[in-house]
Amino acid sequence: MKKARIIYNPTSGREAFKRELPNVLERFEKAGYETSAHATTCEGDAINAAKVAVERGFDIIVAAGGDGTINEVINGMAEQPNLPKLGVIPVGTTNDFARALHIPKEINKAVDVILENGSMLIDIGKVNDHYFMNIAGGGKLTELTYEVPSKLKTMLGQLAYYMKGIEMLPSLKPTRARIEYDGNVIEEDIMLFLISNTNSVGGFEKLAPDADLTDGYFDLLILKKANLAEFIRIASLALRGAHLEEKHLIYTKAKRIKVEPEEKMQLNIDGEYGGLLPGEFVNLQQHIEFFVPQSFIEKQEDY
């Protein structure tokens, strides 16, 4: 009998998955999986739980939580040989990665995706000693994602990020940075840079509209020095994917990117604090096999 290990964050999404767990376990058992679950207890716990699950030879791992939980599971898996397939049940605040993979928010429909057994090898990123599946970045603007208290995230969801962003906007200052990508070099005063693996970032579904999760390339966006009015205009354009020709933006694709700021700059990885830059970002093409719905497979075939 195949074995499945569910790693879940019991506090995600107002504890929705915790309440559904008995039903989910029953569905996996009926589908022929000997299934067990691990509830995370603290930051970093899902990394260790994923490592142990790979070492113990589970056929599939399921990450149930927000983007932070998925990120930890990937960090626990990435360095190991003979990786199991990975399923995602999105019960977090923004669920950017699940949205990019067309995985539904409803728990039972996300379970359907896993049990239907459609899968695809997906790129992930590595920076220094960390892995990410969705986004990495730096600059004052990116810091708001981990300055929002977790209780506020749970209560207000996306609104919490916008509230924090509006509060920070007047104090944003650019930072001088040297950015190398696939043999090219940029030295600019920047407000932020984003290295995206998917098209869905922070609730903006068209921030990197040409992102392909299997091609081995990141989408690199650099916002140059801009005043408050210019920034608000660019953000409104980004909501509908009309920002790529904006003169304050640099947008390109690259497999390997190196960022060296002149002053202290924090690194944001999948919405969480990831240490300080400098950093070198490498795309690991088709590194982990994810369960995905047929609609995502068809979209990738169209690229």
N, C-alpha and C positions, 0 to 999 in steps of 0.2 A: 504493500500500500504506500502511495506517495505521502510525503509529510509536508505540512504547511505551518509556518510560524507567523503569527500576527503580532506585530510590534505596534502598540498604540499609546497615544497620549491621552490619559484619562480626563484631562481638563480641557481638551480642545473642543471648540464649538459647543460651549455650554454643556459639556459631558454627554453629547448626543451619542457618540459611538459606544461609550461605556454602557449606556442603557440598551443599545442594540446588540451588544456582544453575544449574548446567548443565542440569538437568532442567526447571527453571522456564523458562529461556530457550527450550528446545526446544518446550515446550508453547505459549508465546506465538507463536513462529515458525509452528508448525503451524496456529495459529488465525488466521494472516494478519497478524500484527504484525511489522514490522521492529523488533527489540528490542535495546536496549543497557542496560548497567548501570553504576551509579556507586557505589562503596564509599566510605562516609564515613570521613574520616580524623581528625576532631577535632570538638569542640563547635561548632555553627554551620555546619558544612560542608553539611549537608542543606538549609539555608536557601538558600545560594547555588546548590546543584545544582538545586533546584526552580525558582528564578528563571530559570536558564539554560534549563531544560527547557521552561518556558512560552514564553520568548522564541524558542526554536528551533522552536516549533510542534508539539510532541509531542501526539498525540491523547489519550493517557492517561499518567498518572504513577502509579507504584506505590511506596508507602512500605512497606518491610519492616524491621521493628524493633519497639521498644517505643513507649509513648506519647510519649517524648521525641523519637524520630525522626519520628513522625507530626506532632507539634507543630511541629518545625522545617520540615517540608515545607509545612505550612499557612502558616507565616509567610513562606515564600518565594513562595507562590502568591497570597496574599490580596489584595495591592494591585494586582494586574495585571488587564488586560482579557482577554477571550476565554480563560477558564480551561478547561483540559482536565478530563476526569473523573479522579477519584482513587480508586485501589484501595489496600486495606490488607492486608498479610500480617503478622499479629501474632506476633512472636517475642521479646517482651520479658518482663519480670518479672510485671507485673500485667495488662497489656493491657485496661485498663478500657474504652477507647473501642471497641475491636473487640468486646468482650463486649456493649456497649450496642447495637451494630449487628448483633448475632447472627452475626458473622463467626467461623468455626471457628478453633481454634488450630492444627489440622493444616495444614501448609504447602500440600499439594496440594488440600485442600478449600477453603482460602482462595483459591487460584488459580482453582478451579472457579467461585467466586462472581464473580470478575472476568470470566472468559471467558463466563459465562452472560449477562452484559450487563444485568442488572437494576440500576437506579440510582435515586437519589432525591436531591433538593436538601436539604442539611442546614444547620441554623444553626451559626454559630461565634460566639465572643465576642471582643471587643477590649477591652483595658485599657491606657490610655496608648498606648505604641507597640507593644504585643505582642498577638498573637492566641492564642486557645486553643480547643480543641474539646471539652474534657471538664469541667475544673474550675479555678476560681481561688479563692484563699482567703488568710486571714491569721490570725495568732494563734500562740502558742507551739506548739500541738499540730501545726499544719501543717508546722512546720520540720523535723520528724523525717524527712520524705520525702526531703529532700536532704542530711541529715546521715548517712544510711546509706551507707557506702562502696560504690562500684559493684561491687567484687569480692564483697562480702558479699551484695549484691543478686543477683548471678549465681549464687552458691553456694547461698544459703538461700531466695531468692525472698521470698514474703509473710512468712515467719517473721522475716526480718531487720527488717521494719518493726515487727512486734509487739514484738520484743526491744528495739528502740530506744524504742518508745512506753512500755513498762513502766519503762525506765530514767529517762525524762523526767518521768513523771507526778507524783512528789512535789514537783517544783520548779515546776510550772505556776502562773503567776499571771495574773489577768485584766488586761486593758488597757481603759481608757476609750476609747470610739470613738463618733463621730457617723456614722450610716449613713442616707443618703437613698435612697429607692427610689420611683420613679414618683409623686413629690409627697408622700410620707410621710417622716417623720423619726423615727429612734430614737437616743437617747443612752443608752448602757448600758456597764457593765463587762462585757466579753466574754472568753470563753476562746478562741473562734475564730469566724470566719464562713466559710461556704462558698457559692460562687456556682457552681451546677451546671448544665451543659447536658444531662447524661445522668443516667440512674438508677444508674450504676455508678461508685463512687468508692472508690479505695483497697481494692478487694476487697469493699466493702459494696455489694451489688447492690440494696439496698432503701433506701438513704440518702435518695434523692429519688424515691420510687416513682411519682410522677405526672409525671415529666419527659417532655417531648415535644420531640423534636429538630427539629421543623419549625414550631413555633408562634410563634417570635420572643420567647419568654419564658425567662428563667433561673428556676431554683428557688433561692431564697435561704434558707439555714439559718444562724441565729445561736445559738450556745450561750452563754447568760449565765453569770455567776459561779456556779461549782459546786465543791463539795469533791470529794475523791478518790472517796469512796464513791458520791456522786451521779453523778459522771462514769462510773464503771464500770457503774452501773445503766443509764444512758442508752445507753452503747455496746452493752450486751447487748440492749437493746430495739431499737437500730438494726439489729442483725444480722437481725432478722426483720421490720423495717419497722413496728415498733409504737411508734416514738418521737415521732411528730408532734404528739401531744397533751400531751407532757411540758411541765411548767410552766417548766422552765429553757430551753426552746427557742422561738425564733421561727421560723416557717416560712411563706413566702409566695412569690408569683411576681412578677417584675418584668422590664421590658425594659431599664431603665437604672438603675444603682446607683452611688452615690458613697460611698466610705469614707474617713473622716478620723480616724485614731487620734491620741490626745493625746501618745503617746510613740512611739519607734521601733517599727515593725512591718514585718516582711518580707512580701513578696508571693510566694505560691506559685502557679505557673502550670503546670497539667498535671504536677504532681509535681516541678517544678524551681524553683530560685530565680529570681524575676522582678523583682528590685530592691526598692525600698522604697515603702510607701504614703505619702501618699494616692494614690488611683486612682479613675478613673471607668470603669465596666464597661458596655459597650454590646453588645446582642445584634444581630448581623447576620443577619437571617432568610434562610434558604435560600440561603446564599452560595456553597457549594461542592457540586458533584454527586459523590456517592460511589457506588461499586459496593456494593450490598447484596444479601443473599439475599431470596428471596420471603417468608420468614417475617417479616422485618423490615418489608417493604412492607405485608404484611397487618396487622401490629400497628399500624402508623401509620394505616392506613385505619380502624381500629377506634376511634381517638381521637375 
